[in-house]
Amino acid sequence: MEALISVILPAGRAAVELSLFVLLPIMVVMLSIMRLLEARGVMDWLVARLAPSLRPFGLTGLGVFAALQINFVSFAAPLATLSMMEGRGASDRHLAAAFAMVLAMAQANATFPLAALGLSVWPTLAWSLVGGLAAAAATTYVFGRHLSEDEHVMDETLRHPVAEDAKGVLDVINRAGAEAFKIAIGAIPMLVLSLVAVTALRKLGAIDSLTTLLAPALTLVGIDPAVILPTFTKYLAGGTAMLGVVDEQVRAGTMPAGLLNASAGFLIHPLDVPGVAVLMSAGRRVAAVWKPACLGAAIGIAVRTAGHLLAG
């Protein structure tokens, strides 16, 4: 029992510190900016101008909004937009394309906290856009080509609060702060459990054994074995859990900024067990297209990975 407690307490402390002192402040600022832009109509203006140029990739106006949400709010933010698309009559192919794009793009709840650890934000966002478009196109024209194109008349109007005076601005900021607090607090259980699991696996020697087993093959293809642990954690427990592991590695000096940036393409996205499960809950038709969406997202992530590796 003492051994278990000695694992839980440091992991719990690290999870709470990461959630409250890194994730929460960043999410408060980013969500406040995003919600104020929505309330001022800037997001409507941007979506209206971007939507026509992105239609060849299989994206609608609401799909564009989902892309902005994943990049600047959190991986769960597009959940409401995907649900809205289904409810307003988007075709199965458009749903799959938007779903794939979201799964392939960099989620803000990992991107911006990692910026404090050495991640270059603008290249990450640029490659996120490229990967998202590649995922949407691959889903529309390859993996989802058999899906129905039947589409009901869609209302793509974005409904959100307005901020026409000081009170309206304050209300928007307060709501954004409450939303950010909910995200940060909601991340604590997954962070604690993942850090406890990782610490326990380390103490049992499982991580060292896995690293020893895979290191020769990874070194042969030029991949640093230090990425094994965050990759393992990310795909099983999600981006927030990966954030906790990377934070620990950066503090220990085993994850330099260069390696973090080179690994961003395959580490920062919602294509993992928790991410897919959460986004599938958007609706029955969204859940039905998860297979072509995941295949398309894999193409987008491969494009992002190549881009980050080439950029160094």
Buried (B, 14 or more C-beta within 10 A) or exposed (E): EEEEEEBBEEBBEBBBBBBBEBBBBBBBBBBBBBBBBBBBEEBBEBBEEBBEEBBEBBBBBBBBBBBBBBBBBBBBBBBEBBBBBBEBEBBBBBBBBBBBBBBBBBBBBBBBBBBBBBBBBEBBBBBBBBBBBBBBBBBBBEBBEEBEEEBEEBEBEBEEEEBEEEEBBEBBBEBBBEBBBEBBBEBBEBBBBBBBBBBBBEEEEEBEEBBEEBBEEBEEEEBBBBBBBBBBBBBBBBBBBBBBBBBBBBEEEBBBEEBBBBBBBBBBBBBBEBBBEBBBEBBEBBBBBBEBBBBBBBBBBBBBBBBBBEBE
